[in-house]
Structure formats: C-alpha cells, structure tokens
C-alpha cells in the first residue's frame, strides 16, 4: 500500500451535501480541466481509449506526476491503464501495481473503494513492508490521492494520482474531483450499458442465426420489401438477389404456394386479428426448395388504414425433413411390425389392454384383430392362471426392458413354451409395451428328448463310445468304464480300436480293415470282437460301429461304437455246445460229434491215402452190476470206463458213448491193421482191471469190434455197422473167456 501517518491522511466524502458545505466549486483552471476531460470522453471510441486520454489530461492539467486507473469488475478491482510524466521512470512501480500477488486489500485504490470516499495523503510515509511504498519512495513521490469514480451510490472504478511535490486538498480541489468522479463514472457506466446492449444484440442475432430466423417488412403503399443479411441467409439467397418488392417475392415462391402468401397478406390487413402465421416454400439460389414459417403483423395509421406489414421468417426445412424422415421411419416400422414373422403385440403399460397385433400374432392365437384389440392379455388367455402380468411389469420397471422371459402357457389350445421380449414404446402418444415372443416349444421338447437320451445313455448297460472322424474317442458312458476298466479321462483322445480290441491279439489287420471298410461303405458294421480290459483280461464282445455323416457333404463327421461283454453268453453257448456234441454223463463225444469228426477224418484219409480205424466197445456184465448196485453206481462205473478209454488213445483220437454201455473210438491215421490191434489190446487190458466205486470193487470185461477204412467201408454208417458186427463175432467167440465174476 501507499500509506502515510494517520495525521497525514484525509478522507473526504463526495456526496452533494458534503460538497455544498464547502461553499466552493472548481477554480478557473479546474473548469478548464473539466471541459478538456468532457471533450476527451465524448470523442472516445472505446472505454480504454477514453480512460487513457482522460487520465493524461487530469495528470497534466492538475499538476500530478503519475496516475493509475482501476476498474471495478465482478472479480474486484483490476488495473486498467496508467500515465506518467515522461521524465518519470515508473516502470517498476507500474509492474508492482499489476503483479497478481499484490495485496489489493492494503493498497490505496482498494481503501478508496471500501470507504467510498476521496482519500488524500499529504505525505507518503516510507514503509519497507510494502513494495509499492518502496517503489513510490524511490520515485520521490510525496503525495497521493484516491478518487472513487461514482454515479449515485455505485462505484465503477478508482483513480489514483501521485505527485513528487507536496499537495494540499482545498475546497476548490474537492469540487473539481467531485465533478471528475461523476463525469468519468458516467462515461464508464455508459460504456458498460453499450457493451451490454451489444452483447444482448449479439446473443439475439446468434439465436436468430441458430433458429434460422430473420425480420422483414412490406410497405403496402409501394409494395416494397425490406430485409437484411439475415433475411437473405434464411432464404438461401445472396443480398443482391433478395426480393425488393412483392412481385419479386412471388417469383421465388412456387405457384402452388401462392395462395398461402396471399392468405398471409390479406389476413395481416385485418385490424381485428392482424397477426397471421403461414407456411410456404421458396426456391433458393441453388434451385433447392426451402420451407418457411412466416409470421406477419399488420401496422395501421391513425385512421386504421394498413400501411405496412412486418414480421419474422424462419427456415424450417430441417424440421420438415426430420418430420418426413420420422414419418417414413414410422411407416417402415408399421410395415415391419405388420409383416414380422415374430408374433408381436402392443399393450397398454398400465392396464395390459391390447391395442394392436400383427398378422403372425393373430395366426398363432387363432383370433381376429377385433377379438384381440380392446381386451386385456389375461382375457385373451396369454397368461396362465398361475402367472401374473405384474411379474413382467416389475422387471420392465426395474430394467426398462425384458429379454428372454420364459413363459409356459397354452396358446390356441396347445401347450407352449415362449421366450418373451418387452420394450417400452410410445404408441399414439401413450406409454405402451411392445411384446414379441419366440415359440421354443419344439426346442423344449427336443431338450427334454435329449435329456432323456442322455439319461438313457448314462444308464445303458451297453458301452457307448462317441468318436471323431479319425476314430479317436471323444466321450464314453459309465457302462464303458464298467466293462473295460478305463475311465473317461483315460479313454479320451485314444484310438478306440487300438485301445481295447487290437491289444487282445485275437484279430489280424484284415479284421480291422474289413470292419472300417464296411462302415465307410454301408454305414454300419456289426460283429464279435475280442477286447482287452485295463486289467489285462481278454473278453468277448459284440460290437456295432456306425458312421454319422454331414447332411450336405455326406463326409463322416463322427463314429459311434456300441458294444457289450458277452462272456456269459459265450460260456452258455459252450455249455450248449457241450450238451449238443458230448455225452451228458461221461463228457466224452456223443454220436453227433462222432459222426461229424468221423466224416472229416474220412475226407482227410481219402486226401492223404491213410487208414482209419473205428473200434466198437460193448461192456460185459454192465446190466447185472447196474441192477445189483443201482443206477448211481452204474453211472459212476461208466464215467471211469470213459476215462480209461481216453487213456488208451491219442489226443487226436475220439472216444464217444453212443448207447447205455456202448462206446466207439475213432482212430484216424493208424499204421496198418497192426496199429488198430495194439489199441484193441490196450482197451482189453484196461477193461480187465478192477474198478473201485464207493468202496466196492467190481470187474467187467468188454467185447470189441473194429473196422478199417477203406477196406471195410467208405463212410461212417458202413464202418459203424462193420465194427458192430465184428464185436458180436468176437463176443460170440470169446464170451466165456472175457467174462469176469462180480
């Protein structure tokens, strides 16, 4: 602050009453200064120019050395301009005055504004705490004054004056500065008002520009038109081509719109209702059509005669185009709604009343439009009794829309599963809901079928394997793990045939080639295949391989394998085979197996020119033993006989029981007749050995008969007959010798 001792500071009010008490006005020099100031202010072209010129005149005219002008702004006092005596180097002082860090509250200008009075300092006191004081003392400034620039009670700024020579503040000086305060304040006020008016006009012009609006006037006496640059811009014309009279205006308006223009002019001349609004089109400089909204108001003389029409003209082309686009969009929406393949319904948001439905909705529901519109969704039975519309509305209210709401209901007498979408729309100015549904009944039934299929696969007793086009395992069911011992994780990615069938070692490459080839050509292969379990056990399986092809390319996409463990079946078949080809009691071959093997042996003998022997064995005394000891004893005797007979022949020979106590031995490839005789002797001796059964020892004998191929016969029936006849001949010759007592 530029400050001084309290006794050196004077404060003078500038009100009219205070100055009147001084009983003095400006001196002659002061009046001249006032005249110069008024001249400078009146000739100024702007605020800054006027203040700078005034400041120079005041400093020079009243003998000051330095002056600073401050303006009052919404943000506080702001430095405006300064002037000083050319011999005074005030650069540092002015730099400090404009420093943003300057403490304005402590400076002379602020104190003047705060006290709203003239402050006069006769002697500036040195003060090292204030930079502005130090700079003032460096310049040799001794006196200072702060003059508020006021109009009424409003302060527009502050004028600071500094002098290197001592000054006094007398009545003439106060009168001068009161007048200066008022004149300069009024100048600032006037400039502010001008700026506000300019700003308001600029805003109005900008608003008109944005709204594409302008003013026009028609003189009804000479039919002359008047407009401005804005009018030309709104009409899309150059200022030179702007219509100057009514005839020229008709020239840019299409003939079909002339009636609108005539209606406007005629209506504006009616004094009762002189304001008329119409729309018509004009052709701009580029030949394009523009739409205008025109408001006209008639002006009348004192006799009530219309003399001119004034008004506004606004370019509404964009609004018209937007409205047309909206109309077309609404038309497209209507077409899309009507022809949509998705059932669509428009209902009231609040009541659920049906307002419109498309063709597909009517078809699906089996109702006409008049049977839907005017009824609620509950009345058309869209909702089942146990589901409430409020549930959907609450979701719409919370989220603004609903997507994929699943509804199980009955439509047109059929159970249906629907996915409902709801959207809030504006329909004829009413808040409504656009509802659309997708019928997923078929998908639901398919899903249920697939679920049941999956459950069946999971619980199936047969192993199921899904493979890719290379035969690598993708998925297996639990039965696969139960049968093979491989888990799903262990099997995934493995080659199916290579995992369980090839390791069994029971099949050669041709087996797999045949299976795969049949699947490729016929679509399926079925057969028996040996498999190796994870624990190494070899099991028989019945396997079906099927191909799944792409519906378009017919290329194999996947393979399906189904197999089951037939170990028990095989065991049962073996038991049946055993029963069909072997004697139930002794386990040796029966007549059927004897004949089958005999026929095969005869073919081999014929092919290789070898001798075949057929030995008939009939037990002696068996009936007596069986009657004496019972059938159980007799059966056990037959079993031991069969065992001894098997010991008498080779593994390639066949022992068969063909009757109660009758056995036949098939001996392929014997060495001449001597070979047969050797076997007969072994049998005879074996039958003479005692049999021990249940602690009882019995002895029997056997009658033997033998026939040879080819000399005794060429087929089995003949050889059996020849062997039987030989037995009886031998039995008759040696009956007494071969009998043994019990």
Secondary structure, 3 states (H helix, E strand, C coil): CCCCCHHHEEEECCCHHHHHHHCCCCCHHHHHHHHHHHHHHHCCCCHHHHHHHHHHHHHHHCCCCEEEEEEEECCEEEEEEEEECCCCCCHHHHHHHCCCCCCHHHCHHHHHHHHCCEEEECCCCCCCCCHHHHHHHHCCCCEEEEEEEEECCEEEEEEEEEECCCCCCCHHHHHHHHHHHHHHHHHHHHHHHHHHHHHHHHHHHHHHHHHCEEEEEEECCCCEEECCHHHHHHHCCCHHHCCCEHHHHHHHCCHHHHHHHHHHHHHHCCCCCCEEEEEEEEECCCCCEEEEEEEEEEEECCCCCEEEEEEEEEECHHHHHHHHHHHHHHHHHHHHHHHCCCCEEEEECCCCEEEEECHHHHHHHCCCHHHHCCCECCCCCCCCCCCCHHHHHHHHHHHCEEEEEEEEEEECCEEEEEEEEEEEEEECCEEEEEEEEEECHHHHHHHHHHHHHHHHHHHCCCEEEEEECCCEEEEECHHHHHHHCCCHHHHCCCEHHHHHHHHHCCCCHHHHHHHHHHHHHHCEEEEEEEEECCCCCEEEEEEEEEEEECCCCCCEEEEEEEEEECHHHHHHHHHHHHHHHECCCCCCECHHHHHHHHHHHHHHHHHHCCEEEEEEEEEECHHHHHHHHCHHHHHHHHHHHHHHHHHCCCCCCEEEECCCCEEEEEEEEECHHHHHHHHHHHHHHHHHCCEEECCEEECCEEEEEEEEECCCCCCHHHHHHHHHHHHHHHHHHCHHHHCCCC
